[in-house]
Amino acid sequence: MESVIGGAVVGKICEMAVEMAIQKLAEAAKPVVNLRKDFRWLKAELRSVRAFLQDADHQSSHKDDVKQWLENIRYIAMRAEDIFEECAIQSMYDRSFGLSYRQWIFRYKIGRQIRDIKGRMRSITERANQLSLHRSVLAADEALMPSTSQIAAVEYLKRSSLLPSDSHPVGIESKVDDILSLLNDPAFPVIAVVGMGGIGKTYLLQNVYKKAKERYEKCIWLSVSQSYSISKLQCDIASDLGLSLDRLSEPKAAEKIHESLQGKRCLVVLDDVWRASREEDFLTKLGLPSGNINSQCKIVVTTRSKVVSTNLNAHMYEMKHMSDEESWRLFCVYAFGGFEENIEPQQQLLKEVGRKIVKQCGNLPLAVKTIAASLANKSLDKWELKLRQLEQVIISVGDNDDPIMGILKLSYDSLPARFKACFAYLSFFPEDEQIDPEYLVNLWIGEGFIPAGEDQLDVAWDSLQQLANLCLLEISEDLKDYYELRKHCKIHDLLLDLAMHISKENKCALSVEEASTNTSDGDGTAWCRVLLAKKDVDDNAISETHPLCLRTFSLSQNEEITSIPEKLFMAMRGLRVLDLSFTNISTLPASVGKMKLLKVLNLRKTRIYEVPKCVRHLKSLLFLALHERCRRLPAWISDLRCLQHLECMFVSCIPKGISKLGSLRTLRTWPLQLSNSIQEGEELMRLEDLGNMTQLQELWLSIQNEVELKTMGILANLVKMRRLLVKSRILPVGSEIDLPHIPENMRAMKHLESLRLAKFAVPSWTCDLANLRELQLLECECSDYPELQRLPNLVLLYLKGNGRCRELPKAFGKSGGFPRLRFFRIEEFYQLEEFSELEEGGMACLEKLEILSCSKLKEVV
């Protein structure tokens, strides 16, 4: 597979990081005399070299010397990026007049690094001429990407548009019926859906699962994958069954699960099973009943292997390819946004080419939709080019090999540089992992894939949505604890294989062992970017020597790790991401404080219960997640001026200085309690201080008294707010319940997507929040509600604790009301007697209706 990182990394640095850094350094270079000239020279040289990249990219697959030339550019570009960021930090925190001793030392160090890069750049330019590389203009796709300013001008970026990937059940309707029939047959307690990768096995079972789950008491979905753990799968089953395994051995845990399933009508889906020998007795080890036709528990397995089906004694359902017409209909959905009859007249010329493209995709759903999505809104010449490329892929693999990876690679090749880097970074995550999209976009920002700017976070979310639109990852949404919506991402295992292959081709290590055994010879060029991903490692596997160019270091989910060598981070001067979450590490080495460029620090679920002092020196930090046991933030937290995301779930004291963090977007506590007092000589933050934090997009707040209630209007300044929880702790006076009111001017929060109110009167302007997707009204007692059915994007509505309401508004059930509502829960409405009659077309998308503790309600019409 040809080298692709040239555009993904160097292009990203030349076009985004370099240009944006130069703009900043008009001021940033002031304390570093004579550097601006060097930066301009370096910018010009990188741009000049970038003109050779397209030709070099094509030649690198068959010319080792060209491949080496590209690797040298990657190293220089990353070193240049480090220099720019170090200068930006220096200028931000050192504004003294004249040149101090420290500034002279900094200038000397940077000057040496730039001289080294200059020498390398001259050699690279000369080598490009020797290799007869041709200059070229930017790829058309890159040039057509809208600029940040253009995007902002047309309101192109909206995180509320980040909806789950659309479902287009084309070509599976009859297959769904087949599986449902097998589930109804007691002769088949275990069913195996068998088919090649990319044929749509998982998608088929997802649709079966949706239709079948109402027939069963309990439904469980498990992603097994190649490197499964019996104990982990048992824990997942126990979690769904509400069991505690209490560190039981695997045999004992299996017994407990088996007992819990006895007599229950249960559906268990085991997705992506790669191996299951007869001797291993896979299902019995998990605690699942197998082979018992009298059992009410049904087990459905997806696998690529007929041997797995045989060894599980399963009834085998062999999944066939889609027909030509089904493939064409699926292609139309992703290429044209609808079926053939919906194709616009100006698109008719594309149909003939489109049918030829579909034929080359071999009727494999994954191949069809990724290619189709990459061609959406493209011109006829782009379609014809894609057809020629597909024909070449089919010829190159021959009759005996599977062309799917080559086809998927074509979709990757057509991505703009930023998206290529973001996609390759998905190799960081284990197979079948549900990826937190919020954390993922912050990782992209930390790595530098997203250009800096006020709308950086929106650009990152848009990049995520664009990859989903191109079918290169999947976004889904479901309910989590406390009746909240939760988004997560997942990447198909074939696409993950592609991302990992790209990462390996481009000198990325994906394990601790690789990085330890393949370090550079001293000049830092052996590895240009290293990802130390989630693997089973212990303290002994952690080496104190790693490549200088390391950008992401993760030991997440390795519970055996209890400590880190003090010297480990001393050489990691370019580190951007440090993830120690879900380990048993109790202290952070002081050397972490030397990593000036660190952007992301994740300490969730460690044994670090206080903010480490070394964090104070991380001036570039954008994302900080602390352990939930952390109860106090130090006053110096306000020194972290770049901080955008602060997660400190149960901190009780917030220093006043946090209000000076002008870039802070997320302040996640549960909930934030502000105070007018001074604790241990430290002034704490007050409610009015929040008015200065105009970039805030997420806030969980507790209103303690009447004084704070009167000050709440200051929150109207937070017009970018997307997620807001406000809870009142004001005690009612006398026996009459008089709930406090949300200030009218807070209707200015027009971008709200999630609103949770507790013990407040329901604002009349709630129904005007067009972007609202999640609404929780807890103990907001009232006899009537505003016209919530008008909310066009509401997905979840949770009403809890109302002793006054006797009937819900009849408008709730009117045709056209709640057009996107999927989840509706009513709880503890003790006086509720009538539920709104649902007209045809009312709550048309409703999937789940829950009515709990409503003792006077007799029926739902």
KOLVEXTI-434308 format. One line per 5 residues: number of its first residue (from 1); their letters; for each residue x, y, z of C-alpha. Coordinates in steps of 0.5 Angstrom, whole numbers. Layout:
<nodes>
NUM = a = X,Y,Z | ...
</nodes>
This chain:
<nodes>
1 = mesvi = 0,0,0 | 3,7,-2 | 5,12,3 | 0,17,4 | 2,21,10
6 = ggavv = 6,26,6 | -1,30,5 | -4,28,12 | 2,30,16 | 6,35,12
11 = gkice = 1,38,8 | -3,39,15 | 3,43,18 | 5,47,11 | -2,49,10
16 = mavem = -5,50,17 | 0,49,23 | 6,53,19 | 1,59,17 | -3,60,23
21 = aiqkl = 4,60,27 | 7,65,23 | 1,70,24 | 1,69,31 | 9,70,31
26 = aeaak = 8,77,29 | 8,78,36 | 10,71,39 | 17,72,36 | 18,79,40
31 = pvvnl = 22,76,46 | 26,72,41 | 30,77,37 | 31,76,29 | 27,69,29
36 = rkdfr = 21,72,25 | 26,72,19 | 28,65,20 | 20,63,21 | 19,66,14
41 = wlkae = 24,63,11 | 22,56,14 | 15,57,12 | 17,59,4 | 21,53,4
46 = lrsvr = 16,48,7 | 11,51,2 | 16,50,-4 | 17,43,-2 | 10,41,-1
51 = aflqd = 9,42,-9 | 13,36,-10 | 9,32,-5 | 3,29,-10 | 8,26,-15
56 = adhqs = 13,24,-9 | 6,20,-6 | 5,17,-13 | 12,14,-13 | 14,12,-6
61 = shkdd = 10,6,-7 | 15,3,-12 | 22,7,-10 | 25,7,-4 | 29,13,-4
66 = vkqwl = 23,17,-5 | 20,14,1 | 26,16,5 | 25,23,2 | 18,23,5
71 = eniry = 20,21,11 | 25,26,12 | 20,31,11 | 16,29,16 | 21,29,21
76 = iamra = 23,36,19 | 15,38,19 | 14,36,26 | 20,39,29 | 18,46,26
81 = edife = 11,45,29 | 15,44,36 | 19,50,35 | 13,54,33 | 9,52,39
86 = ecaiq = 15,53,44 | 16,60,41 | 8,62,42 | 8,59,49 | 15,63,51
91 = smydr = 11,70,48 | 5,68,52 | 8,67,59 | 14,72,58 | 13,79,56
96 = sfgls = 18,83,60 | 22,88,57 | 29,87,54 | 32,80,54 | 33,76,60
101 = yrqwi = 38,71,61 | 33,66,60 | 31,69,54 | 38,69,51 | 38,61,53
106 = fryki = 32,60,49 | 34,64,43 | 40,60,43 | 37,54,43 | 31,55,38
111 = grqir = 37,58,34 | 41,52,34 | 34,48,32 | 33,52,26 | 40,52,23
116 = dikgr = 39,44,24 | 33,45,20 | 35,50,15 | 41,45,13 | 36,39,12
121 = mrsit = 31,43,8 | 37,45,3 | 39,38,3 | 31,36,1 | 30,41,-4
126 = eranq = 37,39,-8 | 34,31,-7 | 28,33,-10 | 31,35,-16 | 36,29,-16
131 = lslhr = 29,25,-16 | 26,29,-22 | 20,30,-18 | 15,34,-21 | 12,40,-18
136 = svlaa = 4,40,-18 | -2,45,-15 | -6,43,-9 | -11,37,-10 | -18,40,-12
141 = dealm = -21,37,-6 | -16,41,-2 | -17,47,-5 | -25,46,-5 | -25,46,3
146 = pstsq = -28,52,6 | -24,56,10 | -25,57,17 | -28,64,16 | -33,62,10
151 = iaave = -35,56,15 | -37,61,20 | -40,66,16 | -45,61,13 | -46,58,20
156 = ylkrs = -44,51,17 | -41,48,23 | -46,46,28 | -45,41,33 | -53,40,34
161 = sllps = -52,37,27 | -48,31,30 | -54,26,29 | -53,19,29 | -51,16,22
166 = dshpv = -57,15,18 | -60,8,17 | -62,6,10 | -64,-2,11 | -63,-3,3
171 = giesk = -63,-11,1 | -64,-13,8 | -71,-13,9 | -72,-21,7 | -66,-23,11
176 = vddil = -69,-20,17 | -75,-24,17 | -71,-30,16 | -67,-29,22 | -74,-27,26
181 = sllnd = -77,-34,23 | -71,-38,26 | -71,-34,33 | -79,-36,33 | -77,-44,32
186 = pafpv = -75,-47,38 | -71,-52,34 | -65,-47,34 | -63,-45,40 | -56,-42,37
191 = iavvg = -56,-39,30 | -50,-37,27 | -50,-31,21 | -44,-33,17 | -41,-28,11
196 = mggig = -35,-25,9 | -32,-18,12 | -36,-12,10 | -42,-16,7 | -47,-13,13
201 = ktyll = -47,-18,18 | -47,-13,24 | -52,-9,20 | -57,-14,19 | -57,-16,27
206 = qnvyk = -58,-9,29 | -64,-9,25 | -66,-16,28 | -64,-13,35 | -69,-7,34
211 = kaker = -75,-11,32 | -74,-17,37 | -72,-14,43 | -80,-13,45 | -81,-20,45
216 = yekci = -75,-22,50 | -75,-20,58 | -67,-18,57 | -63,-17,51 | -56,-17,51
221 = wlsvs = -51,-15,45 | -43,-17,46 | -38,-15,41 | -33,-20,42 | -27,-19,37
226 = qsysi = -21,-23,36 | -17,-21,42 | -23,-23,47 | -23,-24,54 | -28,-29,58
231 = sklqc = -28,-25,64 | -29,-18,61 | -35,-21,57 | -38,-24,63 | -37,-17,66
236 = diasd = -41,-14,60 | -46,-20,61 | -47,-19,69 | -48,-11,68 | -54,-12,63
241 = lglsl = -57,-17,68 | -56,-13,74 | -51,-18,77 | -45,-17,81 | -39,-22,80
246 = drlse = -35,-20,86 | -29,-22,83 | -31,-29,82 | -27,-34,78 | -29,-35,71
251 = pkaae = -32,-42,73 | -36,-39,79 | -38,-33,75 | -41,-37,69 | -45,-41,74
256 = kihes = -48,-35,77 | -50,-32,70 | -53,-39,68 | -57,-39,74 | -59,-32,73
261 = lqgkr = -62,-33,66 | -65,-40,68 | -73,-39,66 | -72,-32,63 | -74,-31,55
266 = clvvl = -67,-27,53 | -64,-26,47 | -56,-25,47 | -52,-23,40 | -45,-25,40
271 = ddvwr = -42,-20,34 | -36,-22,31 | -33,-28,34 | -27,-31,31 | -25,-37,34
276 = asree = -29,-42,38 | -26,-49,39 | -31,-55,41 | -26,-56,47 | -26,-49,49
281 = dfltk = -34,-49,50 | -34,-42,49 | -42,-41,50 | -41,-45,57 | -35,-41,59
286 = lglps = -39,-35,59 | -45,-38,63 | -50,-38,57 | -54,-44,56 | -52,-48,49
291 = gnins = -55,-53,45 | -62,-54,50 | -68,-53,46 | -72,-52,52 | -68,-46,54
296 = qckiv = -72,-40,53 | -65,-36,52 | -64,-35,44 | -56,-34,42 | -55,-31,35
301 = vttrs = -47,-30,33 | -44,-27,27 | -38,-30,24 | -33,-30,18 | -32,-37,19
306 = kvvst = -36,-43,18 | -32,-47,23 | -34,-43,29 | -41,-44,27 | -40,-52,27
311 = nlnah = -36,-52,33 | -42,-48,37 | -47,-53,34 | -51,-47,31 | -56,-47,26
316 = myemk = -52,-43,20 | -55,-38,16 | -50,-36,10 | -51,-29,8 | -51,-28,1
321 = hmsde = -48,-22,-3 | -53,-16,-5 | -56,-17,-12 | -54,-12,-17 | -61,-8,-16
326 = eswrl = -60,-8,-9 | -53,-5,-9 | -55,0,-14 | -61,2,-9 | -56,3,-4
331 = fcvya = -51,7,-8 | -56,12,-10 | -58,13,-2 | -51,15,-1 | -49,18,-7
336 = fggfe = -55,22,-9 | -59,22,-2 | -64,18,-4 | -67,12,-9 | -66,12,-16
341 = eniep = -73,16,-17 | -71,22,-13 | -65,23,-18 | -64,30,-20 | -65,31,-28
346 = qqqll = -58,34,-28 | -55,28,-24 | -58,23,-30 | -51,23,-33 | -48,20,-27
351 = kevgr = -52,14,-27 | -49,10,-33 | -42,11,-29 | -45,10,-23 | -48,3,-25
356 = kivkq = -41,1,-27 | -38,3,-21 | -43,-1,-17 | -41,-7,-21 | -33,-6,-19
361 = cgnlp = -35,-6,-12 | -37,-13,-12 | -44,-12,-9 | -41,-11,-2 | -45,-6,2
366 = lavkt = -39,-3,6 | -35,-2,-1 | -41,0,-4 | -43,6,1 | -36,8,2
371 = iaasl = -35,9,-5 | -42,12,-6 | -41,17,0 | -34,19,-3 | -37,21,-10
376 = anksl = -43,25,-7 | -44,32,-10 | -38,31,-14 | -37,32,-22 | -38,27,-28
381 = dkwel = -30,27,-29 | -29,25,-21 | -34,19,-22 | -30,17,-28 | -23,17,-25
386 = klrql = -26,13,-19 | -29,8,-24 | -22,8,-27 | -18,7,-20 | -23,1,-18
391 = eqvii = -22,-2,-25 | -14,-2,-23 | -15,-5,-16 | -19,-11,-19 | -14,-12,-24
396 = svgdn = -8,-11,-19 | -11,-16,-14 | -13,-22,-19 | -18,-27,-18 | -16,-30,-12
401 = ddpim = -16,-24,-7 | -21,-20,-4 | -21,-13,-7 | -25,-10,-1 | -18,-7,2
406 = gilkl = -16,-4,-4 | -23,-1,-5 | -23,2,2 | -17,5,1 | -19,9,-5
411 = sydsl = -24,12,-1 | -19,14,4 | -14,17,-2 | -20,22,-3 | -20,25,3
416 = parfk = -17,32,5 | -11,32,9 | -14,34,16 | -19,28,15 | -13,23,13
421 = acfay = -10,25,19 | -16,24,24 | -18,18,20 | -11,15,21 | -11,17,29
426 = lsffp = -17,12,30 | -12,6,30 | -11,9,37 | -17,5,39 | -18,-3,40
431 = edeqi = -22,-7,36 | -30,-6,37 | -29,0,42 | -35,5,43 | -31,11,42
436 = dpeyl = -33,17,46 | -34,23,41 | -32,28,46 | -26,25,48 | -24,24,41
441 = vnlwi = -25,31,38 | -20,33,44 | -15,28,42 | -15,31,35 | -14,38,37
446 = gegfi = -9,36,42 | -5,33,36 | -6,39,32 | -10,36,27 | -15,42,27
451 = paged = -13,49,26 | -13,53,32 | -18,59,32 | -24,61,36 | -29,56,33
456 = qldva = -23,50,33 | -28,45,37 | -34,46,32 | -29,45,26 | -27,38,30
461 = wdslq = -34,36,31 | -35,38,24 | -29,33,22 | -32,28,26 | -39,28,22
466 = qlanl = -36,29,15 | -32,22,17 | -39,19,19 | -42,22,12 | -37,19,8
471 = cllei = -38,12,12 | -31,11,15 | -34,11,22 | -41,10,25 | -44,15,30
476 = sedlk = -50,12,34 | -54,15,40 | -57,11,46 | -59,12,53 | -54,12,59
481 = dyyel = -55,12,66 | -60,18,69 | -64,18,63 | -59,22,59 | -57,21,51
486 = rkhck = -50,18,50 | -47,19,43 | -41,14,41 | -37,12,35 | -35,6,32
491 = ihdll = -31,4,26 | -32,-3,22 | -26,-8,23 | -24,-7,16 | -23,0,16
496 = ldlam = -20,-1,23 | -15,-5,19 | -14,0,14 | -13,5,19 | -8,1,23
501 = hiske = -4,-1,16 | -4,7,14 | -1,8,21 | 4,3,21 | 6,5,14
506 = nkcal = 7,12,16 | 12,10,22 | 7,10,28 | 8,5,33 | 1,2,36
511 = sveea = 4,-2,42 | 9,-1,48 | 13,-6,45 | 14,-4,38 | 16,3,41
516 = stnts = 21,0,46 | 25,-4,40 | 24,0,34 | 27,7,37 | 31,11,33
521 = dgdgt = 39,11,32 | 39,18,35 | 37,23,30 | 29,22,31 | 27,20,24
526 = awcrv = 26,12,25 | 19,14,28 | 15,20,26 | 9,19,30 | 8,14,35
531 = llakk = 2,12,39 | 2,8,45 | -5,5,45 | -9,1,50 | -5,-6,51
536 = dvddn = -4,-11,56 | 2,-8,60 | 5,-8,67 | 10,-4,70 | 16,-8,67
541 = aiset = 14,-7,60 | 15,1,61 | 22,3,58 | 25,9,60 | 27,11,53
546 = hplcl = 22,12,48 | 23,16,41 | 24,24,42 | 18,25,37 | 13,21,41
551 = rtfsl = 6,25,41 | 1,21,44 | 3,16,50 | -3,12,53 | -3,7,58
556 = sqnee = -11,7,59 | -14,1,62 | -8,-3,64 | -10,-4,72 | -3,-7,73
561 = itsip = 1,-1,72 | 2,2,79 | 8,7,78 | 11,10,72 | 19,11,72
566 = eklfm = 21,18,74 | 25,19,68 | 20,16,63 | 18,23,61 | 24,27,61
571 = amrgl = 26,26,53 | 18,26,51 | 19,34,49 | 14,33,44 | 9,30,47
576 = rvldl = 2,32,46 | -3,27,49 | -2,23,56 | -7,18,58 | -7,15,64
581 = sftni = -14,13,65 | -16,7,69 | -10,5,72 | -7,4,79 | -2,10,78
586 = stlpa = -2,14,85 | 3,20,83 | 5,23,77 | 13,24,76 | 15,31,76
591 = svgkm = 18,31,69 | 11,31,67 | 12,39,68 | 17,39,63 | 13,37,57
596 = kllkv = 11,44,55 | 7,42,49 | 2,37,53 | -5,39,51 | -9,33,53
601 = lnlrk = -8,30,60 | -13,24,62 | -13,22,70 | -20,19,70 | -20,13,75
606 = triye = -13,13,77 | -11,13,84 | -9,21,83 | -14,24,88 | -11,31,88
611 = vpkcv = -8,36,82 | -1,34,82 | 4,40,83 | 7,39,76 | 1,40,72
616 = rhlks = 2,48,74 | 8,48,69 | 3,45,63 | 2,52,60 | -1,49,53
621 = llfla = -6,44,57 | -13,44,53 | -16,38,56 | -15,36,64 | -20,30,66
626 = lherc = -19,29,74 | -21,23,78 | -28,24,81 | -25,24,88 | -21,30,87
631 = rrlpa = -25,35,92 | -21,41,91 | -18,45,85 | -11,49,87 | -11,57,86
636 = wisdl = -6,56,81 | -11,53,76 | -12,60,73 | -5,60,70 | -7,55,65
641 = rclqh = -9,60,61 | -10,55,55 | -15,51,58 | -21,49,54 | -24,43,58
646 = lecmf = -24,42,66 | -27,36,68 | -27,35,76 | -34,32,78 | -34,33,85
651 = vscip = -30,39,87 | -33,43,92 | -29,49,92 | -28,53,86 | -22,58,86
656 = kgisk = -24,65,84 | -18,65,79 | -22,60,74 | -26,66,72 | -20,69,68
661 = lgslr = -20,62,64 | -22,66,57 | -22,60,53 | -25,55,58 | -31,51,54
666 = tlrtw = -33,46,59 | -33,46,67 | -36,39,69 | -38,39,76 | -44,35,79
671 = plqls = -46,40,80 | -42,47,81 | -43,50,88 | -41,57,88 | -40,61,95
676 = nsiqe = -38,68,97 | -34,65,103 | -26,65,103 | -23,58,105 | -16,57,107
681 = geelm = -14,64,105 | -17,63,98 | -22,67,95 | -27,63,92 | -31,64,85
686 = rledl = -38,67,86 | -44,66,81 | -43,73,78 | -36,71,76 | -39,66,71
691 = gnmtq = -41,72,67 | -34,73,64 | -33,66,62 | -37,67,55 | -34,61,51
696 = lqelw = -37,56,56 | -41,51,53 | -43,46,58 | -44,48,66 | -47,44,71
701 = lsiqn = -50,49,77 | -53,49,83 | -57,55,86 | -56,56,94 | -60,62,96
706 = evelk = -64,68,94 | -58,72,93 | -55,67,87 | -62,67,84 | -62,74,83
711 = tmgil = -56,74,80 | -57,68,75 | -59,73,70 | -51,74,69 | -51,67,65
716 = anlvk = -55,70,59 | -48,73,57 | -46,65,56 | -49,65,49 | -45,59,47
721 = mrrll = -48,55,52 | -50,48,49 | -51,44,55 | -54,47,62 | -56,44,68
726 = vksri = -59,48,74 | -61,45,80 | -65,50,86 | -63,48,93 | -68,54,95
731 = lpvgs = -72,51,101 | -80,54,100 | -83,58,105 | -89,56,109 | -93,50,106
736 = eidlp = -94,53,99 | -90,51,94 | -87,57,90 | -82,55,85 | -76,60,83
741 = hipen = -76,62,76 | -71,62,71 | -69,69,69 | -72,71,62 | -66,74,59
746 = mramk = -63,67,59 | -67,65,53 | -61,68,49 | -58,61,50 | -61,59,43
751 = hlesl = -55,54,42 | -58,50,48 | -58,42,46 | -59,39,53 | -63,43,58
756 = rlakf = -64,40,65 | -68,44,70 | -69,41,78 | -74,45,82 | -75,51,78
761 = avpsw = -81,53,74 | -81,51,67 | -79,57,63 | -84,59,57 | -79,60,52
766 = tcdla = -77,53,53 | -81,51,47 | -77,56,43 | -70,53,43 | -70,50,36
771 = nlrel = -63,46,37 | -65,43,44 | -65,35,43 | -65,33,51 | -70,36,56
776 = qllec = -70,34,63 | -75,37,68 | -74,34,75 | -79,36,81 | -81,42,76
781 = ecsdy = -88,42,79 | -93,45,75 | -101,44,73 | -99,45,65 | -93,45,61
786 = pelqr = -91,50,55 | -92,48,48 | -86,43,48 | -89,39,42 | -86,45,38
791 = lpnlv = -79,43,39 | -77,41,32 | -70,37,34 | -72,34,41 | -70,27,42
796 = llylk = -71,26,49 | -76,28,54 | -76,26,62 | -81,29,66 | -80,27,74
801 = gngrc = -83,29,80 | -90,33,79 | -95,33,84 | -100,38,81 | -101,35,74
806 = relpk = -107,32,73 | -107,31,65 | -101,32,60 | -103,38,55 | -107,35,49
811 = afgks = -103,38,44 | -97,33,46 | -101,28,42 | -103,32,36 | -101,30,29
816 = ggfpr = -94,33,28 | -92,34,35 | -85,32,37 | -83,30,30 | -76,27,33
821 = lrffr = -78,25,40 | -75,18,41 | -75,17,48 | -80,19,53 | -80,18,60
826 = ieefy = -86,20,66 | -84,19,73 | -87,20,80 | -93,24,77 | -98,22,83
831 = qleef = -104,26,81 | -104,24,73 | -110,21,71 | -110,22,63 | -105,21,58
836 = selee = -105,25,52 | -109,21,46 | -104,20,40 | -106,22,34 | -104,19,27
841 = ggmac = -97,23,26 | -96,25,33 | -89,23,36 | -88,19,30 | -81,17,32
846 = lekle = -82,15,39 | -78,8,40 | -79,8,48 | -85,10,53 | -84,9,60
851 = ilscs = -89,11,65 | -87,10,72 | -90,11,79 | -96,14,76 | -101,11,81
856 = klkev = -108,14,78 | -106,13,71 | -111,8,69 | -109,7,61 | -105,10,55
861 = v = -109,11,49
</nodes>
